Amino acid sequence: MDRVNSEGVSRDRLRYALLDRLTVQRARSRDSCLLCRSRGVNGAGLCGVCWALLEDDELTLATKWVSGQGPDPKS
């Protein structure tokens, strides 16, 4: 699935966005999903619909945000 909204992060760039603290913090402060720009985002800056469509590696990165760990500084 690519982005639904052209203002959102393209799907192939989501992994990079989830590794960028500033990008995720902006999405959270604006309450705007990184991918589709809908309201009601979680700690990873993603709405419930986009969260449900994450691939395994994306889910691993996003779960770190929701658990409060944030991005891996080594990545």
PDB file of N, H, CA, C and O in Angstrom:
ATOM      1  N   MET A   1       0.838  -1.181   0.000  1.00  0.00           N
ATOM      2  CA  MET A   1       0.000   0.000   0.000  1.00  0.00           C
ATOM      3  C   MET A   1       0.876   1.234   0.000  1.00  0.00           C
ATOM      4  O   MET A   1       1.728   1.384   0.876  1.00  0.00           O
ATOM      5  N   ASP A   2       0.688   2.101  -0.943  1.00  0.00           N
ATOM      6  H   ASP A   2      -0.004   1.979  -1.654  1.00  0.00           H
ATOM      7  CA  ASP A   2       1.384   3.373  -0.958  1.00  0.00           C
ATOM      8  C   ASP A   2       0.559   4.369  -0.154  1.00  0.00           C
ATOM      9  O   ASP A   2      -0.514   4.027   0.341  1.00  0.00           O
ATOM     10  N   ARG A   3       1.031   5.554  -0.026  1.00  0.00           N
ATOM     11  H   ARG A   3       1.903   5.832  -0.428  1.00  0.00           H
ATOM     12  CA  ARG A   3       0.296   6.558   0.750  1.00  0.00           C
ATOM     13  C   ARG A   3      -1.055   6.862   0.110  1.00  0.00           C
ATOM     14  O   ARG A   3      -1.215   6.789  -1.109  1.00  0.00           O
ATOM     15  N   VAL A   4      -2.007   7.199   0.945  1.00  0.00           N
ATOM     16  H   VAL A   4      -1.877   7.258   1.934  1.00  0.00           H
ATOM     17  CA  VAL A   4      -3.343   7.547   0.475  1.00  0.00           C
ATOM     18  C   VAL A   4      -3.396   9.026   0.130  1.00  0.00           C
ATOM     19  O   VAL A   4      -4.093   9.432  -0.799  1.00  0.00           O
ATOM     20  N   ASN A   5      -2.660   9.822   0.878  1.00  0.00           N
ATOM     21  H   ASN A   5      -2.094   9.493   1.633  1.00  0.00           H
ATOM     22  CA  ASN A   5      -2.658  11.264   0.719  1.00  0.00           C
ATOM     23  C   ASN A   5      -1.284  11.682   0.210  1.00  0.00           C
ATOM     24  O   ASN A   5      -0.269  11.272   0.773  1.00  0.00           O
ATOM     25  N   SER A   6      -1.234  12.483  -0.835  1.00  0.00           N
ATOM     26  H   SER A   6      -2.058  12.816  -1.293  1.00  0.00           H
ATOM     27  CA  SER A   6       0.048  12.879  -1.419  1.00  0.00           C
ATOM     28  C   SER A   6       0.896  13.716  -0.470  1.00  0.00           C
ATOM     29  O   SER A   6       2.091  13.888  -0.711  1.00  0.00           O
ATOM     30  N   GLU A   7       0.312  14.240   0.601  1.00  0.00           N
ATOM     31  H   GLU A   7      -0.659  14.100   0.797  1.00  0.00           H
ATOM     32  CA  GLU A   7       1.077  15.012   1.580  1.00  0.00           C
ATOM     33  C   GLU A   7       1.773  14.109   2.587  1.00  0.00           C
ATOM     34  O   GLU A   7       2.656  14.559   3.318  1.00  0.00           O
ATOM     35  N   GLY A   8       1.387  12.845   2.632  1.00  0.00           N
ATOM     36  H   GLY A   8       0.669  12.480   2.039  1.00  0.00           H
ATOM     37  CA  GLY A   8       1.980  11.909   3.582  1.00  0.00           C
ATOM     38  C   GLY A   8       3.331  11.398   3.104  1.00  0.00           C
ATOM     39  O   GLY A   8       3.733  11.624   1.962  1.00  0.00           O
ATOM     40  N   VAL A   9       4.019  10.707   3.997  1.00  0.00           N
ATOM     41  H   VAL A   9       3.693  10.523   4.924  1.00  0.00           H
ATOM     42  CA  VAL A   9       5.295  10.073   3.671  1.00  0.00           C
ATOM     43  C   VAL A   9       5.008   8.922   2.712  1.00  0.00           C
ATOM     44  O   VAL A   9       4.056   8.170   2.921  1.00  0.00           O
ATOM     45  N   SER A  10       5.814   8.775   1.670  1.00  0.00           N
ATOM     46  H   SER A  10       6.587   9.386   1.501  1.00  0.00           H
ATOM     47  CA  SER A  10       5.607   7.638   0.773  1.00  0.00           C
ATOM     48  C   SER A  10       5.964   6.356   1.518  1.00  0.00           C
ATOM     49  O   SER A  10       6.836   6.358   2.387  1.00  0.00           O
ATOM     50  N   ARG A  11       5.303   5.292   1.183  1.00  0.00           N
ATOM     51  H   ARG A  11       4.594   5.291   0.478  1.00  0.00           H
ATOM     52  CA  ARG A  11       5.458   4.037   1.920  1.00  0.00           C
ATOM     53  C   ARG A  11       6.900   3.545   1.915  1.00  0.00           C
ATOM     54  O   ARG A  11       7.368   2.998   2.913  1.00  0.00           O
ATOM     55  N   ASP A  12       7.598   3.730   0.823  1.00  0.00           N
ATOM     56  H   ASP A  12       7.218   4.175   0.012  1.00  0.00           H
ATOM     57  CA  ASP A  12       8.987   3.273   0.767  1.00  0.00           C
ATOM     58  C   ASP A  12       9.918   4.111   1.644  1.00  0.00           C
ATOM     59  O   ASP A  12      11.065   3.722   1.861  1.00  0.00           O
ATOM     60  N   ARG A  13       9.453   5.240   2.146  1.00  0.00           N
ATOM     61  H   ARG A  13       8.521   5.557   1.970  1.00  0.00           H
ATOM     62  CA  ARG A  13      10.248   6.094   3.043  1.00  0.00           C
ATOM     63  C   ARG A  13       9.813   5.971   4.497  1.00  0.00           C
ATOM     64  O   ARG A  13      10.387   6.633   5.362  1.00  0.00           O
ATOM     65  N   LEU A  14       8.817   5.143   4.788  1.00  0.00           N
ATOM     66  H   LEU A  14       8.351   4.605   4.085  1.00  0.00           H
ATOM     67  CA  LEU A  14       8.301   5.045   6.152  1.00  0.00           C
ATOM     68  C   LEU A  14       9.360   4.563   7.131  1.00  0.00           C
ATOM     69  O   LEU A  14       9.452   5.086   8.242  1.00  0.00           O
ATOM     70  N   ARG A  15      10.152   3.589   6.749  1.00  0.00           N
ATOM     71  H   ARG A  15      10.078   3.164   5.846  1.00  0.00           H
ATOM     72  CA  ARG A  15      11.203   3.089   7.654  1.00  0.00           C
ATOM     73  C   ARG A  15      12.148   4.215   8.060  1.00  0.00           C
ATOM     74  O   ARG A  15      12.519   4.328   9.229  1.00  0.00           O
ATOM     75  N   TYR A  16      12.533   5.039   7.104  1.00  0.00           N
ATOM     76  H   TYR A  16      12.232   4.947   6.155  1.00  0.00           H
ATOM     77  CA  TYR A  16      13.417   6.171   7.401  1.00  0.00           C
ATOM     78  C   TYR A  16      12.716   7.188   8.296  1.00  0.00           C
ATOM     79  O   TYR A  16      13.327   7.745   9.208  1.00  0.00           O
ATOM     80  N   ALA A  17      11.436   7.426   8.033  1.00  0.00           N
ATOM     81  H   ALA A  17      10.940   6.974   7.292  1.00  0.00           H
ATOM     82  CA  ALA A  17      10.677   8.376   8.847  1.00  0.00           C
ATOM     83  C   ALA A  17      10.577   7.899  10.292  1.00  0.00           C
ATOM     84  O   ALA A  17      10.664   8.707  11.217  1.00  0.00           O
ATOM     85  N   LEU A  18      10.396   6.599  10.496  1.00  0.00           N
ATOM     86  H   LEU A  18      10.326   5.943   9.745  1.00  0.00           H
ATOM     87  CA  LEU A  18      10.292   6.061  11.849  1.00  0.00           C
ATOM     88  C   LEU A  18      11.630   6.070  12.585  1.00  0.00           C
ATOM     89  O   LEU A  18      11.663   5.916  13.806  1.00  0.00           O
ATOM     90  N   LEU A  19      12.708   6.243  11.874  1.00  0.00           N
ATOM     91  H   LEU A  19      12.682   6.368  10.882  1.00  0.00           H
ATOM     92  CA  LEU A  19      14.028   6.363  12.497  1.00  0.00           C
ATOM     93  C   LEU A  19      14.398   7.814  12.792  1.00  0.00           C
ATOM     94  O   LEU A  19      15.413   8.087  13.432  1.00  0.00           O
ATOM     95  N   ASP A  20      13.564   8.742  12.320  1.00  0.00           N
ATOM     96  H   ASP A  20      12.739   8.520  11.800  1.00  0.00           H
ATOM     97  CA  ASP A  20      13.831  10.170  12.498  1.00  0.00           C
ATOM     98  C   ASP A  20      12.943  10.739  13.607  1.00  0.00           C
ATOM     99  O   ASP A  20      11.735  10.900  13.433  1.00  0.00           O
ATOM    100  N   ARG A  21      13.554  11.033  14.726  1.00  0.00           N
ATOM    101  H   ARG A  21      14.536  10.902  14.867  1.00  0.00           H
ATOM    102  CA  ARG A  21      12.820  11.525  15.899  1.00  0.00           C
ATOM    103  C   ARG A  21      11.982  12.761  15.574  1.00  0.00           C
ATOM    104  O   ARG A  21      10.825  12.841  15.987  1.00  0.00           O
ATOM    105  N   LEU A  22      12.535  13.710  14.854  1.00  0.00           N
ATOM    106  H   LEU A  22      13.475  13.645  14.519  1.00  0.00           H
ATOM    107  CA  LEU A  22      11.827  14.951  14.551  1.00  0.00           C
ATOM    108  C   LEU A  22      10.586  14.700  13.685  1.00  0.00           C
ATOM    109  O   LEU A  22       9.540  15.306  13.917  1.00  0.00           O
ATOM    110  N   THR A  23      10.695  13.825  12.708  1.00  0.00           N
ATOM    111  H   THR A  23      11.544  13.333  12.520  1.00  0.00           H
ATOM    112  CA  THR A  23       9.557  13.515  11.835  1.00  0.00           C
ATOM    113  C   THR A  23       8.400  12.922  12.631  1.00  0.00           C
ATOM    114  O   THR A  23       7.251  13.328  12.452  1.00  0.00           O
ATOM    115  N   VAL A  24       8.692  11.972  13.503  1.00  0.00           N
ATOM    116  H   VAL A  24       9.625  11.643  13.649  1.00  0.00           H
ATOM    117  CA  VAL A  24       7.645  11.348  14.314  1.00  0.00           C
ATOM    118  C   VAL A  24       7.065  12.356  15.301  1.00  0.00           C
ATOM    119  O   VAL A  24       5.850  12.394  15.495  1.00  0.00           O
ATOM    120  N   GLN A  25       7.905  13.166  15.923  1.00  0.00           N
ATOM    121  H   GLN A  25       8.892  13.135  15.765  1.00  0.00           H
ATOM    122  CA  GLN A  25       7.408  14.162  16.871  1.00  0.00           C
ATOM    123  C   GLN A  25       6.497  15.174  16.195  1.00  0.00           C
ATOM    124  O   GLN A  25       5.502  15.599  16.781  1.00  0.00           O
ATOM    125  N   ARG A  26       6.825  15.564  14.972  1.00  0.00           N
ATOM    126  H   ARG A  26       7.634  15.218  14.496  1.00  0.00           H
ATOM    127  CA  ARG A  26       5.953  16.492  14.235  1.00  0.00           C
ATOM    128  C   ARG A  26       4.587  15.866  13.961  1.00  0.00           C
ATOM    129  O   ARG A  26       3.556  16.511  14.149  1.00  0.00           O
ATOM    130  N   ALA A  27       4.582  14.626  13.522  1.00  0.00           N
ATOM    131  H   ALA A  27       5.420  14.103  13.368  1.00  0.00           H
ATOM    132  CA  ALA A  27       3.316  13.941  13.243  1.00  0.00           C
ATOM    133  C   ALA A  27       2.473  13.852  14.509  1.00  0.00           C
ATOM    134  O   ALA A  27       1.261  14.061  14.469  1.00  0.00           O
ATOM    135  N   ARG A  28       3.110  13.543  15.627  1.00  0.00           N
ATOM    136  H   ARG A  28       4.095  13.373  15.660  1.00  0.00           H
ATOM    137  CA  ARG A  28       2.383  13.439  16.892  1.00  0.00           C
ATOM    138  C   ARG A  28       1.853  14.792  17.339  1.00  0.00           C
ATOM    139  O   ARG A  28       0.705  14.890  17.774  1.00  0.00           O
ATOM    140  N   SER A  29       2.662  15.832  17.238  1.00  0.00           N
ATOM    141  H   SER A  29       3.594  15.752  16.884  1.00  0.00           H
ATOM    142  CA  SER A  29       2.209  17.149  17.692  1.00  0.00           C
ATOM    143  C   SER A  29       1.100  17.704  16.804  1.00  0.00           C
ATOM    144  O   SER A  29       0.236  18.440  17.280  1.00  0.00           O
ATOM    145  N   ARG A  30       1.120  17.360  15.528  1.00  0.00           N
ATOM    146  H   ARG A  30       1.822  16.762  15.142  1.00  0.00           H
ATOM    147  CA  ARG A  30       0.061  17.796  14.602  1.00  0.00           C
ATOM    148  C   ARG A  30      -1.137  16.854  14.623  1.00  0.00           C
ATOM    149  O   ARG A  30      -2.177  17.153  14.037  1.00  0.00           O
ATOM    150  N   ASP A  31      -0.986  15.708  15.303  1.00  0.00           N
ATOM    151  H   ASP A  31      -0.140  15.466  15.779  1.00  0.00           H
ATOM    152  CA  ASP A  31      -2.007  14.661  15.318  1.00  0.00           C
ATOM    153  C   ASP A  31      -2.401  14.306  13.886  1.00  0.00           C
ATOM    154  O   ASP A  31      -3.577  14.297  13.523  1.00  0.00           O
ATOM    155  N   SER A  32      -1.376  14.014  13.088  1.00  0.00           N
ATOM    156  H   SER A  32      -0.420  14.021  13.383  1.00  0.00           H
ATOM    157  CA  SER A  32      -1.557  13.749  11.667  1.00  0.00           C
ATOM    158  C   SER A  32      -0.709  12.544  11.261  1.00  0.00           C
ATOM    159  O   SER A  32       0.516  12.573  11.379  1.00  0.00           O
ATOM    160  N   CYS A  33      -1.361  11.499  10.789  1.00  0.00           N
ATOM    161  H   CYS A  33      -2.356  11.476  10.693  1.00  0.00           H
ATOM    162  CA  CYS A  33      -0.688  10.248  10.436  1.00  0.00           C
ATOM    163  C   CYS A  33       0.428  10.478   9.411  1.00  0.00           C
ATOM    164  O   CYS A  33       0.259  11.222   8.445  1.00  0.00           O
ATOM    165  N   LEU A  34       1.557   9.830   9.642  1.00  0.00           N
ATOM    166  H   LEU A  34       1.694   9.226  10.427  1.00  0.00           H
ATOM    167  CA  LEU A  34       2.687   9.946   8.718  1.00  0.00           C
ATOM    168  C   LEU A  34       2.321   9.536   7.298  1.00  0.00           C
ATOM    169  O   LEU A  34       2.778  10.162   6.342  1.00  0.00           O
ATOM    170  N   LEU A  35       1.512   8.502   7.143  1.00  0.00           N
ATOM    171  H   LEU A  35       1.141   7.993   7.920  1.00  0.00           H
ATOM    172  CA  LEU A  35       1.184   7.982   5.815  1.00  0.00           C
ATOM    173  C   LEU A  35      -0.029   8.647   5.179  1.00  0.00           C
ATOM    174  O   LEU A  35       0.044   9.100   4.037  1.00  0.00           O
ATOM    175  N   CYS A  36      -1.133   8.710   5.897  1.00  0.00           N
ATOM    176  H   CYS A  36      -1.192   8.342   6.825  1.00  0.00           H
ATOM    177  CA  CYS A  36      -2.380   9.170   5.265  1.00  0.00           C
ATOM    178  C   CYS A  36      -2.852  10.539   5.747  1.00  0.00           C
ATOM    179  O   CYS A  36      -3.791  11.104   5.186  1.00  0.00           O
ATOM    180  N   ARG A  37      -2.214  11.067   6.769  1.00  0.00           N
ATOM    181  H   ARG A  37      -1.451  10.608   7.224  1.00  0.00           H
ATOM    182  CA  ARG A  37      -2.518  12.387   7.329  1.00  0.00           C
ATOM    183  C   ARG A  37      -3.856  12.460   8.064  1.00  0.00           C
ATOM    184  O   ARG A  37      -4.335  13.557   8.350  1.00  0.00           O
ATOM    185  N   SER A  38      -4.463  11.330   8.372  1.00  0.00           N
ATOM    186  H   SER A  38      -4.074  10.438   8.140  1.00  0.00           H
ATOM    187  CA  SER A  38      -5.703  11.378   9.148  1.00  0.00           C
ATOM    188  C   SER A  38      -5.380  11.674  10.607  1.00  0.00           C
ATOM    189  O   SER A  38      -4.235  11.540  11.038  1.00  0.00           O
ATOM    190  N   ARG A  39      -6.381  12.069  11.352  1.00  0.00           N
ATOM    191  H   ARG A  39      -7.312  12.178  11.002  1.00  0.00           H
ATOM    192  CA  ARG A  39      -6.231  12.437  12.766  1.00  0.00           C
ATOM    193  C   ARG A  39      -6.273  11.192  13.642  1.00  0.00           C
ATOM    194  O   ARG A  39      -6.679  10.115  13.204  1.00  0.00           O
ATOM    195  N   GLY A  40      -5.845  11.365  14.886  1.00  0.00           N
ATOM    196  H   GLY A  40      -5.515  12.240  15.242  1.00  0.00           H
ATOM    197  CA  GLY A  40      -5.899  10.280  15.855  1.00  0.00           C
ATOM    198  C   GLY A  40      -4.712   9.348  15.753  1.00  0.00           C
ATOM    199  O   GLY A  40      -4.877   8.154  15.500  1.00  0.00           O
ATOM    200  N   VAL A  41      -3.503   9.888  15.948  1.00  0.00           N
ATOM    201  H   VAL A  41      -3.369  10.857  16.153  1.00  0.00           H
ATOM    202  CA  VAL A  41      -2.300   9.066  15.805  1.00  0.00           C
ATOM    203  C   VAL A  41      -1.818   8.534  17.148  1.00  0.00           C
ATOM    204  O   VAL A  41      -2.125   9.092  18.201  1.00  0.00           O
ATOM    205  N   ASN A  42      -1.066   7.456  17.090  1.00  0.00           N
ATOM    206  H   ASN A  42      -0.817   7.003  16.234  1.00  0.00           H
ATOM    207  CA  ASN A  42      -0.475   6.865  18.291  1.00  0.00           C
ATOM    208  C   ASN A  42       0.927   7.443  18.506  1.00  0.00           C
ATOM    209  O   ASN A  42       1.305   8.418  17.858  1.00  0.00           O
ATOM    210  N   GLY A  43       1.680   6.849  19.402  1.00  0.00           N
ATOM    211  H   GLY A  43       1.372   6.057  19.929  1.00  0.00           H
ATOM    212  CA  GLY A  43       3.014   7.334  19.727  1.00  0.00           C
ATOM    213  C   GLY A  43       4.012   7.252  18.591  1.00  0.00           C
ATOM    214  O   GLY A  43       5.060   7.896  18.639  1.00  0.00           O
ATOM    215  N   ALA A  44       3.702   6.472  17.574  1.00  0.00           N
ATOM    216  H   ALA A  44       2.851   5.949  17.536  1.00  0.00           H
ATOM    217  CA  ALA A  44       4.579   6.352  16.408  1.00  0.00           C
ATOM    218  C   ALA A  44       4.165   7.300  15.288  1.00  0.00           C
ATOM    219  O   ALA A  44       4.789   7.316  14.227  1.00  0.00           O
ATOM    220  N   GLY A  45       3.119   8.090  15.516  1.00  0.00           N
ATOM    221  H   GLY A  45       2.612   8.077  16.378  1.00  0.00           H
ATOM    222  CA  GLY A  45       2.653   9.017  14.498  1.00  0.00           C
ATOM    223  C   GLY A  45       1.838   8.359  13.404  1.00  0.00           C
ATOM    224  O   GLY A  45       1.798   8.851  12.276  1.00  0.00           O
ATOM    225  N   LEU A  46       1.185   7.246  13.727  1.00  0.00           N
ATOM    226  H   LEU A  46       1.218   6.847  14.644  1.00  0.00           H
ATOM    227  CA  LEU A  46       0.386   6.510  12.750  1.00  0.00           C
ATOM    228  C   LEU A  46      -1.046   6.340  13.243  1.00  0.00           C
ATOM    229  O   LEU A  46      -1.275   6.153  14.438  1.00  0.00           O
ATOM    230  N   CYS A  47      -2.006   6.404  12.328  1.00  0.00           N
ATOM    231  H   CYS A  47      -1.820   6.556  11.358  1.00  0.00           H
ATOM    232  CA  CYS A  47      -3.402   6.153  12.687  1.00  0.00           C
ATOM    233  C   CYS A  47      -3.626   4.641  12.807  1.00  0.00           C
ATOM    234  O   CYS A  47      -2.754   3.853  12.442  1.00  0.00           O
ATOM    235  N   GLY A  48      -4.770   4.249  13.309  1.00  0.00           N
ATOM    236  H   GLY A  48      -5.478   4.889  13.606  1.00  0.00           H
ATOM    237  CA  GLY A  48      -5.076   2.835  13.503  1.00  0.00           C
ATOM    238  C   GLY A  48      -5.114   2.031  12.219  1.00  0.00           C
ATOM    239  O   GLY A  48      -4.683   0.878  12.197  1.00  0.00           O
ATOM    240  N   VAL A  49      -5.621   2.621  11.153  1.00  0.00           N
ATOM    241  H   VAL A  49      -5.971   3.558  11.171  1.00  0.00           H
ATOM    242  CA  VAL A  49      -5.710   1.910   9.874  1.00  0.00           C
ATOM    243  C   VAL A  49      -4.312   1.646   9.316  1.00  0.00           C
ATOM    244  O   VAL A  49      -4.004   0.525   8.911  1.00  0.00           O
ATOM    245  N   CYS A  50      -3.473   2.670   9.297  1.00  0.00           N
ATOM    246  H   CYS A  50      -3.723   3.580   9.627  1.00  0.00           H
ATOM    247  CA  CYS A  50      -2.116   2.494   8.764  1.00  0.00           C
ATOM    248  C   CYS A  50      -1.294   1.574   9.660  1.00  0.00           C
ATOM    249  O   CYS A  50      -0.461   0.810   9.171  1.00  0.00           O
ATOM    250  N   TRP A  51      -1.527   1.645  10.976  1.00  0.00           N
ATOM    251  H   TRP A  51      -2.203   2.266  11.373  1.00  0.00           H
ATOM    252  CA  TRP A  51      -0.832   0.739  11.910  1.00  0.00           C
ATOM    253  C   TRP A  51      -1.138  -0.715  11.555  1.00  0.00           C
ATOM    254  O   TRP A  51      -0.245  -1.562  11.556  1.00  0.00           O
ATOM    255  N   ALA A  52      -2.398  -0.994  11.254  1.00  0.00           N
ATOM    256  H   ALA A  52      -3.123  -0.306  11.254  1.00  0.00           H
ATOM    257  CA  ALA A  52      -2.820  -2.366  10.947  1.00  0.00           C
ATOM    258  C   ALA A  52      -2.205  -2.887   9.649  1.00  0.00           C
ATOM    259  O   ALA A  52      -2.154  -4.099   9.440  1.00  0.00           O
ATOM    260  N   LEU A  53      -1.745  -2.009   8.787  1.00  0.00           N
ATOM    261  H   LEU A  53      -1.786  -1.024   8.957  1.00  0.00           H
ATOM    262  CA  LEU A  53      -1.200  -2.406   7.490  1.00  0.00           C
ATOM    263  C   LEU A  53       0.327  -2.442   7.454  1.00  0.00           C
ATOM    264  O   LEU A  53       0.913  -2.637   6.389  1.00  0.00           O
ATOM    265  N   LEU A  54       0.980  -2.256   8.604  1.00  0.00           N
ATOM    266  H   LEU A  54       0.504  -2.097   9.470  1.00  0.00           H
ATOM    267  CA  LEU A  54       2.442  -2.239   8.638  1.00  0.00           C
ATOM    268  C   LEU A  54       3.027  -3.616   8.348  1.00  0.00           C
ATOM    269  O   LEU A  54       2.451  -4.639   8.719  1.00  0.00           O
ATOM    270  N   GLU A  55       4.164  -3.628   7.691  1.00  0.00           N
ATOM    271  H   GLU A  55       4.632  -2.797   7.390  1.00  0.00           H
ATOM    272  CA  GLU A  55       4.925  -4.857   7.480  1.00  0.00           C
ATOM    273  C   GLU A  55       5.741  -5.122   8.741  1.00  0.00           C
ATOM    274  O   GLU A  55       5.878  -4.240   9.589  1.00  0.00           O
ATOM    275  N   ASP A  56       6.280  -6.326   8.867  1.00  0.00           N
ATOM    276  H   ASP A  56       6.169  -7.042   8.178  1.00  0.00           H
ATOM    277  CA  ASP A  56       6.960  -6.733  10.099  1.00  0.00           C
ATOM    278  C   ASP A  56       8.069  -5.783  10.535  1.00  0.00           C
ATOM    279  O   ASP A  56       8.129  -5.408  11.706  1.00  0.00           O
ATOM    280  N   ASP A  57       8.948  -5.387   9.616  1.00  0.00           N
ATOM    281  H   ASP A  57       8.899  -5.691   8.665  1.00  0.00           H
ATOM    282  CA  ASP A  57      10.055  -4.513  10.000  1.00  0.00           C
ATOM    283  C   ASP A  57       9.566  -3.118  10.379  1.00  0.00           C
ATOM    284  O   ASP A  57      10.136  -2.479  11.265  1.00  0.00           O
ATOM    285  N   GLU A  58       8.513  -2.643   9.712  1.00  0.00           N
ATOM    286  H   GLU A  58       8.050  -3.161   8.993  1.00  0.00           H
ATOM    287  CA  GLU A  58       7.926  -1.350  10.062  1.00  0.00           C
ATOM    288  C   GLU A  58       7.268  -1.427  11.437  1.00  0.00           C
ATOM    289  O   GLU A  58       7.372  -0.498  12.238  1.00  0.00           O
ATOM    290  N   LEU A  59       6.594  -2.538  11.699  1.00  0.00           N
ATOM    291  H   LEU A  59       6.510  -3.292  11.049  1.00  0.00           H
ATOM    292  CA  LEU A  59       5.930  -2.729  12.984  1.00  0.00           C
ATOM    293  C   LEU A  59       6.943  -2.744  14.125  1.00  0.00           C
ATOM    294  O   LEU A  59       6.677  -2.202  15.198  1.00  0.00           O
ATOM    295  N   THR A  60       8.085  -3.353  13.902  1.00  0.00           N
ATOM    296  H   THR A  60       8.301  -3.793  13.030  1.00  0.00           H
ATOM    297  CA  THR A  60       9.133  -3.378  14.920  1.00  0.00           C
ATOM    298  C   THR A  60       9.579  -1.961  15.267  1.00  0.00           C
ATOM    299  O   THR A  60       9.710  -1.621  16.443  1.00  0.00           O
ATOM    300  N   LEU A  61       9.812  -1.140  14.256  1.00  0.00           N
ATOM    301  H   LEU A  61       9.705  -1.416  13.300  1.00  0.00           H
ATOM    302  CA  LEU A  61      10.224   0.246  14.491  1.00  0.00           C
ATOM    303  C   LEU A  61       9.118   1.045  15.174  1.00  0.00           C
ATOM    304  O   LEU A  61       9.382   1.787  16.120  1.00  0.00           O
ATOM    305  N   ALA A  62       7.887   0.898  14.699  1.00  0.00           N
ATOM    306  H   ALA A  62       7.673   0.296  13.931  1.00  0.00           H
ATOM    307  CA  ALA A  62       6.765   1.652  15.257  1.00  0.00           C
ATOM    308  C   ALA A  62       6.482   1.251  16.701  1.00  0.00           C
ATOM    309  O   ALA A  62       6.132   2.100  17.520  1.00  0.00           O
ATOM    310  N   THR A  63       6.628  -0.021  17.018  1.00  0.00           N
ATOM    311  H   THR A  63       6.912  -0.711  16.353  1.00  0.00           H
ATOM    312  CA  THR A  63       6.385  -0.497  18.377  1.00  0.00           C
ATOM    313  C   THR A  63       7.366   0.132  19.360  1.00  0.00           C
ATOM    314  O   THR A  63       7.012   0.384  20.512  1.00  0.00           O
ATOM    315  N   LYS A  64       8.578   0.383  18.923  1.00  0.00           N
ATOM    316  H   LYS A  64       8.866   0.178  17.987  1.00  0.00           H
ATOM    317  CA  LYS A  64       9.550   1.065  19.789  1.00  0.00           C
ATOM    318  C   LYS A  64       9.057   2.452  20.178  1.00  0.00           C
ATOM    319  O   LYS A  64       9.255   2.889  21.312  1.00  0.00           O
ATOM    320  N   TRP A  65       8.419   3.143  19.245  1.00  0.00           N
ATOM    321  H   TRP A  65       8.259   2.788  18.324  1.00  0.00           H
ATOM    322  CA  TRP A  65       7.869   4.464  19.550  1.00  0.00           C
ATOM    323  C   TRP A  65       6.727   4.366  20.551  1.00  0.00           C
ATOM    324  O   TRP A  65       6.668   5.136  21.509  1.00  0.00           O
ATOM    325  N   VAL A  66       5.832   3.431  20.331  1.00  0.00           N
ATOM    326  H   VAL A  66       5.880   2.805  19.553  1.00  0.00           H
ATOM    327  CA  VAL A  66       4.659   3.288  21.201  1.00  0.00           C
ATOM    328  C   VAL A  66       5.070   2.879  22.613  1.00  0.00           C
ATOM    329  O   VAL A  66       4.428   3.267  23.589  1.00  0.00           O
ATOM    330  N   SER A  67       6.137   2.096  22.716  1.00  0.00           N
ATOM    331  H   SER A  67       6.658   1.780  21.923  1.00  0.00           H
ATOM    332  CA  SER A  67       6.606   1.657  24.038  1.00  0.00           C
ATOM    333  C   SER A  67       7.456   2.713  24.737  1.00  0.00           C
ATOM    334  O   SER A  67       7.852   2.530  25.888  1.00  0.00           O
ATOM    335  N   GLY A  68       7.736   3.812  24.049  1.00  0.00           N
ATOM    336  H   GLY A  68       7.415   3.961  23.114  1.00  0.00           H
ATOM    337  CA  GLY A  68       8.493   4.901  24.658  1.00  0.00           C
ATOM    338  C   GLY A  68       9.989   4.858  24.409  1.00  0.00           C
ATOM    339  O   GLY A  68      10.718   5.712  24.913  1.00  0.00           O
ATOM    340  N   GLN A  69      10.467   3.881  23.644  1.00  0.00           N
ATOM    341  H   GLN A  69       9.875   3.187  23.235  1.00  0.00           H
ATOM    342  CA  GLN A  69      11.899   3.775  23.369  1.00  0.00           C
ATOM    343  C   GLN A  69      12.371   4.721  22.275  1.00  0.00           C
ATOM    344  O   GLN A  69      13.505   5.197  22.314  1.00  0.00           O
ATOM    345  N   GLY A  70      11.525   4.993  21.317  1.00  0.00           N
ATOM    346  H   GLY A  70      10.604   4.606  21.285  1.00  0.00           H
ATOM    347  CA  GLY A  70      11.929   5.827  20.192  1.00  0.00           C
ATOM    348  C   GLY A  70      12.834   5.075  19.237  1.00  0.00           C
ATOM    349  O   GLY A  70      12.941   3.851  19.311  1.00  0.00           O
ATOM    350  N   PRO A  71      13.490   5.807  18.335  1.00  0.00           N
ATOM    351  CA  PRO A  71      14.320   5.149  17.325  1.00  0.00           C
ATOM    352  C   PRO A  71      15.597   4.582  17.925  1.00  0.00           C
ATOM    353  O   PRO A  71      16.068   5.036  18.968  1.00  0.00           O
ATOM    354  N   ASP A  72      16.138   3.595  17.257  1.00  0.00           N
ATOM    355  H   ASP A  72      15.755   3.226  16.410  1.00  0.00           H
ATOM    356  CA  ASP A  72      17.409   3.001  17.667  1.00  0.00           C
ATOM    357  C   ASP A  72      18.529   3.949  17.246  1.00  0.00           C
ATOM    358  O   ASP A  72      18.682   4.213  16.053  1.00  0.00           O
ATOM    359  N   PRO A  73      19.310   4.463  18.184  1.00  0.00           N
ATOM    360  CA  PRO A  73      20.352   5.424  17.822  1.00  0.00           C
ATOM    361  C   PRO A  73      21.426   4.840  16.909  1.00  0.00           C
ATOM    362  O   PRO A  73      22.162   5.597  16.275  1.00  0.00           O
ATOM    363  N   LYS A  74      21.533   3.527  16.826  1.00  0.00           N
ATOM    364  H   LYS A  74      20.935   2.912  17.341  1.00  0.00           H
ATOM    365  CA  LYS A  74      22.535   2.887  15.977  1.00  0.00           C
ATOM    366  C   LYS A  74      22.079   2.791  14.533  1.00  0.00           C
ATOM    367  O   LYS A  74      22.889   2.519  13.647  1.00  0.00           O
ATOM    368  N   SER A  75      20.788   3.012  14.281  1.00  0.00           N
ATOM    369  H   SER A  75      20.130   3.233  15.001  1.00  0.00           H
ATOM    370  CA  SER A  75      20.258   2.858  12.920  1.00  0.00           C
ATOM    371  C   SER A  75      20.454   4.105  12.106  1.00  0.00           C
ATOM    372  O   SER A  75      20.066   4.148  10.938  1.00  0.00           O
TER     373      SER A  75
END
